[in-house]
Amino acid sequence: INSHTTMMTSTMISLLLVLLLACKIRAFQTSTTHLVQKRSYYRSPSKIDWRLKDVQSSVTSTILPKDEPIDFTNLMVMDVVLFQRQNTKNPTSIELGSVQENGNIAPLSTWTLESAYTSAINDMMEFVVDEEDLFPGMTSEEITVLRVLDSDVVGYGSRQVGGGKGPGNPHGEESEIIYYVDRAVVEGVYSIEGDDDVLKID
């Protein structure tokens, strides 16, 4: 009797272990299926497309007014502008420039595409006026100013010429203005009202 009872107990324990293992396998399969479905939802093409369109909408073409040229007399020293050369060989090229003390505009140049600094709302790139472009600059007869950039996408700083004291700056008193411009402006796409040409900053 004891042997029979022991055999039955062992059989029941085995059945319980099998049932428990089956439940765990079923639970794992359900959890895995849910995970796959969840990932499938977040990787849905329509979801991705919507997000891409949302990102692209923030950098879509900016339409510049055609019949409202900006008068040079309304510009202030250190204003940063978008301009186009009147006799350019590339009609889709526009440039960044800054108003100088003589009232003319000098083009801005950069030596790197790296960010100078970032914040919660800006990714700023660093520009200077090349000394070869500084004087006399360009007049209203040479360029058309398309837009004056707002203060929320422009910043200013200064640095010592040549990185400090040296042959070109023996006493360290020579400095140059640094212009910070938001990357969204630099890498943006523009068009003039009524014109199909796509303009980009060169």
ABEGO torsion letter per residue (X at the ends): XAAAAAAAAAAAAAAAAAAAAAAAAAAAAAAAAAAAAAAAAAABAAAAAAAAAAAAAAABBBBBBAABBBBAAABBBGBBBBBBBAABABAABBBBBBBBAAGBBBBBBBABABBABBBAABBBBBBBBBAAAAOAEBBAAABBBABBBBAAABBBBBBBBGGEBEAABAAGABBBBBBBBBAAAAABBBBBBGBABBBBBX
